[in-house]
Amino acid sequence: KNWVMSRFLASPLALSLILSPALAYNALIVQNKGGGHGELGYHLSQKLLTSGASSVTLLQDTACKSASEPYCSYSSLPDAVKVSYHDFTTPWSPSDSYDYVWDNYSSDPTSPMTSSLIEHFTSNPCKRYSYVSSAGIYSPPPGFGGDDCGPLLESFPVLADKGQAAVEAALEASSFPALAFRPQYIYGPNANKFSYIDYFLDRIEAGKPVPIPGSGNQLVSLTNAKDVATLLSHAPNCSKDWAVYNCGGPVYSYSSVASMCGSALGRSADVRVGSGKGAFPFRPNNFHVLPTLAAEELGYKGPEIGLEDDLGWYVEDWRGRGGSGVDEKKDEEALAVTK
């Protein structure tokens, strides 16, 4: 965290942010039906109200499971957050104007919803259109991914056949200011995807081996959704017509995640490195991102929440859900190739 703060304080942006008062703005969040980004709209809507927004419209896809988190908690949102619902398989035309937009839905620029958004803001430009993309679209250079390699960089090539890459390209070519955030693995309260951490807890609690591909020293970004929301809220600080920012951190090794989960359960983790991929929820190679550029250009001060401190409430929630279960067959296959 200290290195992120030092990079920010050394940047020209730091002084400009101190001298420039925040102006109230109207915000729109376009929220998908769930998955790895499912809780971001819930957390971002609250963060924006403390970061300059006077009102927030949270536009939710009607395909969400309304009885599940975070959707069942929308009623607890502040009055300044207006929750609206729309069938995202159809075009949408806003009746209100918005200064800033956060698109946490799009994966195909030709879909009815996304194309209508781009068309509308082409004719009615906002100050900034922020797209929540994914670090999963990176196509690292040959040889990248060893235990000693650094983080993925925004300048790395991306997989052209990924829908998020196509949306990014459409926004880069648009006539309105836009940017893309590329988060990696997200966990946190009010989530509806749990496989990242449950993988370790399920096996340790059951006294089973924890298969991990490779050496176990590979690094991964595991970020609390509240920290992701904080980074996303810095979008108004962007001065470029188009930009891309990685959204990740803190960073852990796979073995350290297993160890922390074991400590949280009061058990020892039986880690088996060199295993096959099996049901392992992460990439088998070193694949992580850091918010270095966001610190330099947006004034982001870095993540404030760590996994070790979060595991207390996470384990309680995990027990209440009954975990995700162990895929015995995949684990057997993974352990069969353990070196």
C-alpha positions in Angstrom: 0.0 0.0 0.0 2.8 2.4 0.8 4.3 2.2 -2.7 1.0 3.0 -4.2 0.6 6.1 -2.0 4.2 7.3 -2.8 3.6 7.0 -6.5 0.4 9.0 -6.2 2.0 11.8 -4.0 4.8 12.1 -6.6 2.3 12.7 -9.4 1.1 16.0 -10.8 -2.4 14.8 -10.2 -2.0 14.9 -6.4 -1.7 18.7 -6.3 -4.6 19.2 -8.7 -6.9 17.0 -6.7 -6.1 19.0 -3.5 -6.7 22.3 -5.2 -9.8 21.3 -7.2 -13.0 20.9 -5.3 -15.3 18.0 -6.2 -18.4 19.0 -8.2 -21.7 17.1 -7.5 -22.7 14.9 -10.4 -25.3 12.4 -11.5 -24.1 8.9 -11.9 -25.4 5.8 -13.8 -24.4 2.3 -13.0 -25.4 -0.4 -15.5 -25.3 -3.7 -13.5 -25.2 -7.2 -14.9 -27.2 -10.2 -13.6 -24.4 -11.6 -11.4 -21.2 -13.5 -11.4 -17.7 -12.3 -10.6 -18.7 -8.6 -10.9 -22.2 -9.1 -9.5 -21.7 -7.1 -6.2 -19.9 -4.1 -7.7 -23.0 -2.0 -8.4 -24.1 -2.4 -4.8 -20.8 -1.2 -3.4 -20.0 1.3 -6.1 -23.4 3.1 -5.7 -22.6 3.8 -2.0 -19.0 4.8 -2.7 -20.0 7.3 -5.3 -22.3 9.1 -2.9 -19.2 9.8 -0.7 -17.0 10.7 -3.7 -19.0 13.5 -5.3 -22.2 12.1 -6.7 -25.5 13.8 -5.7 -27.6 11.0 -7.1 -27.0 7.5 -8.4 -29.2 5.4 -10.7 -28.4 1.7 -10.4 -29.8 0.1 -13.5 -30.2 -3.6 -12.9 -30.7 -6.4 -15.4 -34.0 -8.1 -14.7 -32.3 -11.5 -15.3 -30.7 -11.2 -11.8 -31.9 -13.5 -9.0 -33.7 -10.9 -6.9 -33.8 -13.1 -3.8 -30.0 -13.5 -3.8 -27.2 -11.2 -2.8 -26.5 -8.4 -3.6 -29.9 -7.8 -5.1 -31.9 -8.7 -2.0 -30.0 -5.9 -0.2 -30.8 -3.1 -2.6 -33.6 -2.0 -0.2 -30.9 -1.0 2.3 -29.2 1.4 -0.1 -29.4 5.1 0.7 -32.3 7.2 -0.7 -30.0 8.9 -3.1 -29.6 5.6 -5.0 -32.4 5.0 -7.4 -32.7 1.3 -8.4 -34.3 0.7 -11.7 -34.8 -2.5 -13.6 -34.6 -3.2 -17.4 -34.6 -6.3 -19.6 -31.0 -6.1 -21.0 -31.9 -8.2 -24.0 -33.7 -5.1 -25.3 -32.4 -1.5 -26.1 -32.6 1.1 -23.4 -33.1 4.8 -23.7 -32.5 6.9 -20.6 -35.0 9.6 -19.7 -32.5 11.4 -17.4 -29.1 12.9 -18.2 -25.9 11.5 -16.5 -22.5 13.1 -16.0 -20.7 9.8 -15.4 -21.5 6.3 -16.4 -20.1 3.0 -15.1 -20.9 0.0 -17.4 -20.6 -3.2 -15.4 -22.6 -5.3 -17.9 -21.4 -5.2 -21.5 -19.6 -8.1 -23.2 -20.7 -7.6 -26.8 -20.8 -4.2 -28.4 -23.5 -5.4 -30.9 -26.0 -6.5 -28.2 -29.2 -4.5 -28.0 -28.4 -3.0 -24.6 -24.7 -2.1 -25.3 -25.3 -0.7 -28.7 -28.1 1.4 -27.4 -25.8 2.7 -24.6 -23.1 3.6 -27.1 -25.6 5.3 -29.5 -27.2 7.3 -26.7 -23.9 8.6 -25.3 -22.6 9.4 -28.8 -25.6 11.7 -29.2 -25.7 12.8 -25.6 -22.1 12.7 -24.4 -21.3 12.2 -20.7 -18.2 13.5 -19.0 -16.8 9.9 -18.7 -18.0 6.4 -19.6 -16.2 3.8 -17.5 -16.4 0.2 -18.6 -15.7 -2.6 -16.1 -13.8 -5.0 -18.3 -11.6 -7.9 -17.2 -7.9 -8.7 -16.7 -8.8 -12.1 -18.1 -8.6 -10.7 -21.6 -4.8 -10.4 -21.5 -2.7 -12.5 -23.8 0.8 -12.2 -22.1 3.9 -12.2 -24.3 5.7 -15.6 -24.9 7.5 -16.8 -21.9 5.5 -14.7 -19.5 4.0 -16.4 -16.5 7.0 -17.8 -14.6 7.2 -17.5 -10.8 9.6 -14.6 -11.1 7.7 -12.5 -13.6 6.0 -9.2 -12.7 2.4 -8.2 -13.0 0.4 -8.0 -16.2 0.6 -4.5 -17.7 -2.0 -2.4 -19.4 0.3 -2.3 -22.5 0.1 -6.1 -23.0 -1.8 -7.5 -25.9 -5.4 -8.8 -25.4 -7.3 -11.7 -26.8 -9.2 -10.2 -29.8 -11.9 -12.9 -29.6 -13.0 -11.9 -26.1 -16.2 -9.9 -25.9 -14.7 -7.4 -23.4 -11.9 -6.6 -25.8 -14.5 -5.9 -28.5 -16.4 -3.6 -26.2 -13.1 -1.8 -25.3 -12.3 -1.3 -29.0 -15.8 0.1 -29.6 -15.5 2.6 -26.7 -11.9 3.6 -27.7 -13.3 4.4 -31.2 -16.3 6.4 -29.8 -16.6 10.1 -29.8 -17.1 10.5 -26.0 -14.4 10.2 -23.3 -14.2 6.6 -22.0 -11.9 4.3 -20.1 -11.7 0.6 -19.1 -11.0 -0.9 -15.8 -9.6 -4.5 -15.8 -10.2 -6.1 -12.4 -9.1 -9.7 -11.7 -10.4 -11.9 -8.9 -13.0 -10.2 -6.7 -14.5 -11.4 -3.4 -16.3 -9.6 -0.6 -19.6 -9.1 1.2 -22.9 -9.3 -0.8 -21.2 -11.5 -3.4 -22.7 -14.3 -5.5 -19.5 -16.0 -6.7 -17.4 -17.8 -4.1 -15.3 -20.4 -5.8 -12.0 -18.6 -5.4 -11.7 -18.9 -1.6 -14.2 -21.7 -1.1 -11.9 -24.0 -3.0 -9.4 -23.9 -0.2 -11.8 -23.8 2.7 -13.9 -26.7 1.4 -10.9 -29.0 1.2 -9.1 -28.0 4.4 -12.2 -28.3 6.5 -12.9 -31.8 5.0 -9.3 -32.9 5.8 -8.6 -33.4 2.1 -5.5 -32.4 0.1 -5.5 -29.0 -1.6 -4.2 -29.5 -5.2 -2.3 -26.5 -6.5 -0.7 -26.5 -10.0 2.9 -25.5 -10.3 5.2 -24.5 -7.4 2.5 -22.7 -5.4 4.6 -19.5 -5.5 2.6 -18.1 -8.4 1.0 -14.7 -7.5 -2.7 -13.8 -7.8 -4.6 -10.6 -7.1 -7.5 -11.1 -4.7 -9.4 -7.9 -4.2 -12.3 -7.0 -1.9 -15.2 -5.6 -3.8 -15.2 -2.5 -1.7 -11.6 -1.7 -2.8 -12.6 -2.3 -6.4 -15.5 0.1 -5.9 -13.1 2.7 -4.5 -10.8 2.4 -7.5 -13.8 2.7 -9.9 -15.0 5.8 -8.2 -11.7 7.5 -9.3 -12.9 7.5 -12.9 -13.8 11.3 -12.9 -10.1 12.0 -12.2 -9.1 10.7 -15.7 -8.0 13.4 -18.1 -7.5 11.2 -21.2 -10.0 10.6 -24.0 -9.3 6.9 -23.6 -7.4 4.9 -21.0 -7.1 1.5 -19.5 -6.4 0.7 -15.8 -5.7 -2.5 -14.1 -7.7 -3.1 -10.9 -6.1 -5.5 -8.5 -4.2 -6.0 -5.3 -3.3 -7.1 -2.7 -1.2 -9.9 -4.2 -0.7 -13.4 -2.7 0.9 -16.6 -3.6 -1.4 -19.6 -4.0 0.3 -21.4 -1.1 -0.1 -18.4 1.2 -3.8 -18.3 0.4 -4.0 -22.0 1.4 -2.1 -21.2 4.6 -4.3 -18.3 5.6 -7.4 -20.3 5.0 -6.0 -23.1 7.2 -5.2 -20.6 10.0 -8.8 -19.2 9.7 -10.2 -22.7 10.2 -7.7 -23.7 12.9 -6.4 -26.4 10.7 -3.3 -27.2 8.7 -3.6 -27.1 5.0 -2.4 -30.2 3.2 -1.1 -28.5 0.1 -0.1 -30.6 -2.9 1.9 -28.5 -5.3 2.7 -29.7 -8.8 -0.9 -31.0 -9.3 -3.0 -30.8 -12.4 -5.5 -28.0 -13.0 -8.5 -29.9 -11.8 -11.0 -27.6 -10.1 -8.4 -25.1 -9.1 -10.1 -21.6 -9.5 -7.0 -19.6 -10.7 -4.6 -19.8 -13.7 -1.9 -22.4 -13.3 0.7 -19.8 -14.0 1.7 -16.4 -12.5 -1.1 -14.1 -13.5 -1.8 -11.0 -11.5 -2.4 -7.2 -11.8 -1.5 -4.2 -9.8 -3.1 -0.7 -9.8 0.2 1.2 -10.4 -1.1 3.2 -13.3 -4.3 4.1 -11.5 -2.3 5.4 -8.6 -0.2 7.6 -10.9 -3.0 9.0 -13.1 -6.2 8.8 -11.0 -5.0 9.3 -7.5 -6.0 5.9 -6.2 -4.3 5.2 -2.9 -4.3 1.4 -3.1 -6.3 -1.3 -1.5 -7.2 -1.0 2.2 -8.6 -4.4 2.9 -6.6 -7.7 3.1 -7.7 -11.3 2.8 -6.2 -12.3 6.1 -8.4 -9.8 8.0 -11.4 -10.7 5.9 -11.3 -14.4 6.5 -13.1 -14.1 9.8 -16.4 -12.9 8.4 -15.8 -14.9 5.2 -15.5 -18.2 7.1 -18.7 -17.4 9.0 -20.5 -16.7 5.7 -19.0 -19.8 4.1 -20.3 -22.0 7.0 -23.8 -20.4 6.6 -23.9 -21.2 2.9 -22.6 -24.7 3.4 -19.5 -24.0 1.2 -19.2 -24.9 -2.5 -18.4 -28.6 -2.1 -15.4 -30.6 -3.3 -15.3 -32.1 -6.8 -13.8 -35.4 -5.9 -13.3 -36.6 -9.5 -11.4 -33.5 -10.6 -9.3 -33.6 -7.4 -8.4 -37.2 -8.1 -7.4 -36.3 -11.6 -5.3 -33.3 -10.4 -3.6 -35.3 -7.7 -2.8 -38.2 -10.1 -0.3 -35.9 -11.9 1.3 -34.4 -8.7 5.0 -34.2 -9.2 
